Amino acid sequence: MRGWWREITGLVLPAVCGGCGSPRVELCARCAADLAGPPCRVRPAPEPRGLPTVHAVAPYENAVRAMLLAHKERGALGLAQALGGALAASVRAGQGRMDAGVPLLLVPVPSARRATSGRGHDPVRRTAVVAAAALRRSGTPARVAAVLRQRRSVADQAGLGGRERQTNLAGALAVVDGARGLLRGGRIVLVDDLITTGSSLAEAARAVRATMPGEEAEGIRAAVVAASPSAFESNRS
């Protein structure tokens, strides 16, 4: 019900830019440009064990931070197109020269059920669906494989440091029963909206690798829209 209401109000209420708050536009040109930067490899410090190679298009600050929060927490669903396009760029950057015959499988990192229920939508999955469509339009076969689930409850991550988050998430994710076959024969890209400590992506990678032969497991990559500014290699000493 809440998701339906957000879809309707998004059509009838006056729009404001999700990045800067400018009136009468859902995303202004200046804020859209913040999502159009060249994707870079990002690495949190310290880097959690098992974290795959991750690419992002923008630092998580200012307008980009506002856009992600507006989409996730305030139901600004129209921002999914711009965020999904940015995620698609991050996915491409992590693949190098791609074999057109091998599909990309975008595996969203799942949120806790209570968080998804409270928001009335699944922002990461929505963004992944848009990214997959953008990749297909550019000639890259891609689809969303929402095969991860939380198998136990976890504490709220807000306020936790890197090691505390790793402990909180250790063993929390698993591939859903009967879904292992969906991961075979494709290039797996774990996707999320944001990377801070890297704990969520590292746990997602562990869960997926547990279902795969070693050679295939080594090929897992990850892509996000944004990362902590310090995670960009160019900003690290």
Steps between C-alpha positions, in 0.01 A plus 500: 500500500775743593686433173180555299438831678854618424453417131181710489630797699813506286273577203287773653718690749736778384847361438819630656850397404608199705852637519475872575128564558449728200126526423305360207754239395564153642869516411673812375778493241766598752416216738462252214855589395622384842395148399674516163860489612732225377464185712800423721612205702436564869650341809397565858778512756533261668379271222294207629615151412329358195388832353484472120620773266251788534433794267301818574420817309487761775600582856222467755465867589297813425246454219579132442439421865174696487384313189568156646321588823206653316461186290552256787332665795254750353371304205620732222454214255562711190866522599539129427564575131802721567631278779454189288686659212788583733501144635513364144811711436665354810412149385655557157819641652554186703467266204775626269464350154183300528410184313167592344382140522527473878219671693553723800310394808436797729454368854357764736616508862176447694374734768342376821133415451394755759692773314342409165156486659549834671612671179226345290748400228838335443727782377800284409295253300314782324831664405640166383201442271556841337873428466435163334266665249762766422763232444272309264429814300874543450534143370610324819277210606413557865232406748434528870544184707357581844627178654633619836298499822566584861501178698519666840424839642777760528535812709457845349831585331477873578773602737699178465865503393651280233589205723172523688312487172696196387413322824137608471468368144717187521299208366184710468439443127431188296395409148132407494417132463481386140674809363852365460438406139406860418856609575670255266623612161493874565731769629384588848499864607388577853319833505411747773428871513794584725822365648639634828693232691443229238360256756168442319664429163761274660229296671298484177809376315561233767143372468517479120847344493380225733277372220755511218812319379823684587576618146160659451500646851818693426326691221244675722501880474299773672356835397336784690376849426707674767779440750646683796734770368797335669434176311592651166858397420588846372416642844715257692855570602 
